Amino acid sequence: MFTGCGTALVTPFNRDQSLDEATLRKLVRRQIDAGINFLVPCGTTGESPTLTRAEHLRVIEITLEEAGGKVPVLGGAGGYNTHEVIELARELERMGVSGILSITPYYNKPTQEGLYQHYKAIASAIHLPIVVYSVQGRTGVNVEPATLARLAEIENIVGVKEASGNIGQMANVLHEVPPAFTVLSGDDAVTIPLMALGGRGIISVVSNEIPAEMTRLAQACLRGDFAAAREIQWRYLPLMNVNFIESNPIPVKAAMALMGLLEPVWRLPLVPPSPTSQAKIERVLESVGLVGRVPVAR
């Protein structure tokens, strides 16, 4: 179900910091029109830590409405309080999401056994497919390959978004888990090597900007056409890189604002990019032909 390219959707806000529902609908429709394989609202790219529970559910609801069953929706439901994660996951299940993406607990830094018990408890509470989100750079804890192998034995834990940035670890994960377990890249720039090792796709940030191109890259990898995938990678690697010149999603929202897709609004503690970063984002967008490419989404 979660194969190819899925977009880790940004959450658009109005100038008064409220949820920009009209723009969110346009962004979701843009993704579907571009042929995206699945959608991932309310992840960390969607600034989920700053959303109220009502806003979180509303973003999921709008995404489901606009997707209309055309593509799977993998809703974000993670955190460092297992009980609260379970409550949210149950609500998303009632809403009809296709599965949940659950980031590893952050700050409290559980042991590998703690991680296993955390995900086991979530899996026991719902029937939805669960994709583990392992991103040590954000959470301070790594989901080790042996732990993923144990988690893969639980029926509804179906995959991992592997964002360690460590190709060696990714290779070990693919070696340890069964073939049916879906391993997805969490970093745009390493999609090709991960998929060459047997990964099934990418949960992408850059596909907020270039959904059609990243979908083509992932699909090319799935059919073994790595030459075609490399052509896309070479063209858009500067964009993939500049999206992380500051903390995600600061740069990608700045870029989307320049493209006319949303208002350049973040919620604290995120702030607009520095003037130096903003200038670099503008240069990269110009170099790949994205400035002025799309109409203003208002």
C-alpha positions in Angstrom: 0.0 0.0 0.0 2.8 2.5 0.9 5.0 2.0 -2.1 6.6 4.5 -4.4 6.5 8.2 -3.4 4.5 9.5 -0.5 4.5 13.2 0.4 5.2 14.3 3.9 2.7 17.2 3.6 3.4 20.6 5.0 0.6 22.3 6.9 -0.3 25.7 5.5 -1.2 28.5 7.9 -2.9 31.9 7.4 -1.1 35.1 8.4 -3.0 35.0 11.7 -1.5 31.6 12.4 -4.8 29.7 11.9 -5.0 26.6 9.7 -5.4 27.5 6.1 -7.9 24.9 5.1 -8.5 26.2 1.5 -4.8 26.1 0.7 -4.5 22.6 2.3 -7.2 21.4 0.0 -5.4 22.8 -3.1 -2.1 21.3 -2.0 -3.7 17.8 -1.6 -5.4 18.1 -5.0 -2.1 19.2 -6.6 -0.4 16.1 -5.2 -3.1 13.8 -6.5 -3.2 15.5 -9.9 0.6 14.9 -10.1 0.2 11.2 -9.6 1.5 10.9 -6.1 1.3 7.3 -4.7 0.3 8.1 -1.1 0.0 11.1 1.3 1.4 11.6 4.8 -0.3 14.5 6.7 0.6 15.5 10.2 4.1 14.3 10.3 7.0 16.5 11.6 7.1 18.1 8.1 3.5 19.1 8.8 4.6 20.8 12.1 2.5 18.3 14.0 4.0 19.3 17.4 2.5 22.7 17.1 -1.0 21.5 16.1 -3.8 21.2 18.6 -5.5 17.8 18.7 -8.5 19.4 16.9 -6.3 20.9 14.2 -4.4 17.6 13.8 -7.7 15.8 13.2 -9.0 18.5 10.9 -5.8 18.2 8.7 -6.3 14.5 8.4 -10.1 15.0 7.7 -9.4 17.4 4.9 -6.7 15.2 3.4 -9.1 12.2 3.4 -11.9 14.3 1.8 -9.7 15.6 -1.0 -8.0 12.2 -1.5 -11.4 10.7 -1.9 -10.0 7.1 -1.9 -7.8 7.8 -4.9 -4.6 7.3 -2.8 -3.8 5.9 0.6 -3.5 8.3 3.5 -0.8 7.5 6.1 -1.7 9.7 9.1 0.9 10.9 11.6 0.4 9.6 15.1 3.5 9.6 17.2 5.0 11.0 20.4 6.7 10.3 23.7 3.5 9.4 25.6 2.4 5.9 24.5 -1.1 6.3 26.0 -1.7 9.6 24.1 -0.4 8.1 20.9 -2.8 5.2 21.2 -5.7 7.6 21.7 -4.8 9.5 18.6 -4.2 6.4 16.6 -7.7 5.1 17.5 -9.2 8.4 16.4 -7.4 8.3 13.1 -8.6 4.7 12.6 -12.2 5.8 13.2 -11.7 8.5 10.6 -10.7 6.0 7.9 -7.0 6.5 7.3 -5.1 3.8 5.5 -2.4 3.5 8.2 -0.4 5.5 10.7 3.2 6.8 10.6 4.5 6.8 14.2 7.7 8.6 15.0 9.8 7.1 17.8 9.4 8.7 21.2 11.6 11.7 21.6 13.3 13.3 24.6 12.7 10.4 27.0 15.0 8.2 24.8 13.7 4.7 25.5 15.8 1.6 25.3 15.4 -0.8 22.4 13.1 -2.9 24.6 11.1 0.3 25.4 10.8 1.0 21.7 9.6 -2.5 21.1 7.0 -2.4 23.9 5.8 1.1 22.8 5.1 0.0 19.2 3.7 -3.3 20.4 1.2 -1.5 22.6 0.1 0.7 19.7 -0.3 -2.2 17.4 -2.4 -4.1 20.0 -4.8 -1.1 20.3 -5.6 -0.7 16.6 -6.0 -2.8 13.5 -4.4 -0.3 11.1 -1.1 -0.9 9.4 1.7 0.9 11.3 4.9 2.4 9.7 7.6 3.1 12.3 9.4 6.4 11.8 13.1 6.1 12.8 14.9 9.4 12.7 17.6 9.6 15.4 18.7 13.1 14.4 15.3 14.4 15.5 14.5 12.1 18.4 17.8 11.1 20.0 17.1 7.4 19.7 17.8 4.9 16.9 15.6 2.0 16.1 18.2 -0.7 15.5 17.8 -3.3 12.8 17.3 -6.1 15.4 14.5 -4.2 17.0 12.8 -3.7 13.6 13.1 -7.4 12.9 11.2 -8.1 16.2 8.6 -5.4 15.3 8.2 -6.9 11.9 6.8 -10.1 13.5 3.8 -8.1 14.7 1.1 -8.5 12.0 0.1 -4.8 11.6 3.6 -3.3 11.9 4.2 -3.3 8.2 7.2 -1.0 7.5 9.7 1.7 8.5 10.5 5.1 7.3 14.3 4.9 7.7 15.8 8.3 8.1 19.0 7.5 9.9 21.0 8.7 6.9 23.2 5.6 7.4 23.3 3.5 4.3 25.0 0.7 6.2 22.2 0.6 8.7 19.6 0.6 5.9 21.3 -2.4 4.3 21.3 -4.2 7.7 17.6 -3.4 8.1 16.7 -4.8 4.7 18.8 -7.9 5.6 17.1 -8.4 9.0 13.4 -7.8 8.1 11.2 -10.2 6.0 10.7 -9.3 2.3 7.1 -8.2 2.9 8.2 -5.5 5.4 8.2 -2.2 3.6 11.4 -0.1 4.0 11.0 3.5 2.9 13.6 6.2 2.7 13.2 9.2 5.0 15.7 11.3 3.1 15.1 12.4 -0.5 18.8 12.3 -1.5 19.3 8.7 -0.6 16.1 7.3 -2.2 18.0 5.7 -5.0 20.6 3.8 -3.0 18.0 2.6 -0.5 15.7 1.3 -3.3 18.7 -0.3 -5.0 19.2 -2.3 -1.8 15.5 -3.4 -1.9 13.6 -0.5 -0.4 10.1 0.2 -1.6 10.0 4.0 -1.9 10.3 7.4 -0.1 8.3 9.5 2.3 9.4 12.8 0.7 9.8 16.4 1.6 10.9 17.6 -1.8 7.7 16.1 -3.4 5.8 19.0 -1.7 7.6 21.1 -4.5 8.0 18.5 -7.2 5.4 15.7 -6.7 5.4 14.4 -10.3 9.2 14.3 -10.6 9.7 12.4 -7.3 7.0 10.0 -8.2 8.7 9.3 -11.5 12.0 8.8 -9.6 10.5 6.3 -7.2 8.6 4.4 -9.9 11.8 4.3 -12.0 13.6 2.7 -9.1 10.8 0.1 -8.6 11.1 -1.0 -12.2 14.9 -1.1 -12.0 15.5 1.8 -14.3 18.1 3.5 -12.2 19.5 5.5 -15.2 16.1 7.3 -15.4 16.0 7.8 -11.7 19.5 9.3 -11.7 18.6 11.9 -14.3 15.9 13.2 -12.0 18.2 13.0 -9.0 21.0 15.0 -10.7 18.5 17.7 -11.8 16.9 18.2 -8.4 19.6 17.3 -5.9 20.3 21.0 -5.2 16.6 21.3 -4.2 16.7 18.2 -2.0 19.7 19.6 -0.3 18.5 23.2 0.2 15.3 21.9 1.8 17.6 21.1 4.8 19.7 24.2 4.9 17.7 25.0 8.0 15.4 22.9 10.1 12.7 21.2 8.1 10.1 22.5 7.2 11.5 26.0 7.2 13.1 25.9 3.7 10.4 23.9 2.0 7.7 26.2 3.1 9.8 29.2 2.0 10.3 27.6 -1.4 6.6 26.8 -1.7 5.8 30.4 -0.9 8.1 31.6 -3.7 6.3 29.1 -6.0 2.9 30.7 -5.0 1.6 27.6 -3.3 1.1 29.0 0.2 1.7 31.9 2.6 5.2 31.9 4.2 4.0 31.2 7.7 5.4 28.9 10.4 4.5 28.4 14.0 7.0 29.0 16.8 9.5 27.8 17.6 10.1 27.7 13.8 10.8 31.0 12.2 11.4 32.2 8.6 14.8 31.4 7.1 17.7 33.8 7.5 18.3 36.3 4.6 21.3 34.2 3.5 19.3 31.0 3.4 16.3 32.7 1.7 18.7 33.9 -1.0 20.1 30.5 -1.5 16.6 28.9 -1.7 15.7 31.5 -4.4 18.8 30.7 -6.4 18.1 27.0 -6.3 14.5 27.4 -7.3 15.6 29.6 -10.2 18.2 27.0 -11.3 15.7 24.2 -11.5 13.0 26.3 -13.1 10.5 26.4 -10.3 10.1 30.2 -9.8 6.9 31.3 -11.5 6.1 27.8 -12.6 2.8 27.4 -10.7 0.0 29.9 -10.1 -0.6 31.5 -6.7 -2.7 29.1 -4.6 -5.1 31.6 -3.2 
